[in-house]
Amino acid sequence: MRPIIGITMGDAAGVGPEVILKALQSAEVYQQSRPVVIGDAKILQREAKNINASLEFNIIKQPSEGIYETGTIDCIDLDLLPEDLPYGEVAAEAGHAAFCFIKEAVALAMDKKINAICTAPLNKEALHKGGHLYPGHTEILADLTGTEDYSMMLSAPNLKVIHLTTHVGLIEAVNRINPERTYKVIKLAHDTLKRAGYEKVKIAVCGINPHAGENGLFGNGEEEEKLAPGIEKAQKEGIEVSGPLPADTLFFRTVRGDFDIVVACYHDQGHGPIKVLGLEAGVNITVGLRNGIVRTSVDHGTAFDIAGKNLADKGSLIEAIKMAVDLAPKE
């Protein structure tokens, strides 16, 4: 069966509705999945006119009511927004609606009525004006699912990367790394890919220092103190994980096929190689959410400057849908 992917509409004043409709005109999407939009039908219908798309709309209450055929947009309509919501402007009502779309998607995923969540972008300022004081999607999802241990995964063709730390300064990132965090992220990577159907998951962990410390030549023993014990704990549980390994060659080896996923120690160590492989093909993934829920996202923002101008590209959303299909639990 094609997995049901719940696509949240994001901030309706941005390009989310546009890229969703453009992506869902692709027959390839329907060959692999059953996409259902969780959003506002009036906004989607307005956007269909704006981009001159000939589409039918099937307004439903449950994913089981979907038609899931190219040319028809199945939409769980929360009916929260005015039809004349301005493009490209921060609006509290759009921020609140974006939160509600996510909340509905999480409820459906927790009840196993959808197999994965794929999110269009939200605007943090609008989200806050709407009364929801979260840094972004990841924190909302963690809160709504009651999840404490989660991580960001990035994916591009032939490369998956999961992070020990992300949006903190480099010195703070190194301070935050410890054996237990290393072990937990290795386990998250392993369990996520196993649920996705990987028969045997091969994981590699980047060193913190150049050449992974080169036996104490670089750094102050961070690899031995912060990474090695977590790696050894995972190995004792039967997880196939190698490292710490020099980051300057590890990403090449992974793209070549030696490993399925890389554990990066800090933001730029993991993000750089992904971005080099192509911004349009990058997908942001939240892993470790309760009940094995997988969330994928476009790798761009709301793009208020081009909203309503029929200029947005659908490529990142199509890749995010494909990745949601790939990582959706196969159990």
Secondary structure, DSSP 8 states (H G I E B T S, - for coil): ---EEEEE---TTTTHHHHHHHHTT-HHHHHH-EEEEEE-HHHHHHHHHHTT---EEEEESSGGG----TTEEEEEE---S-TT--TT---HHHHHHHHHHHHHHHHHHHTTSSSEEEE----HHHHHHTT---SSHHHHHHHHHT--S-EEEEEETTEEEEES--SS-HHHHHHH--HHHHHHHHHHHHHHHHHTT-SS-EEEEE-SSGGGGTTTTSSSSHIIIIIHHHHHHHHHTT-EEEEEE-HHHHHHHHHHTS-SEEEESSHHHHHHHHHHT-GGG-EEEEE--GGG--EEE-SS---TTTTTTT----HHHHHHHHHHHHHS---
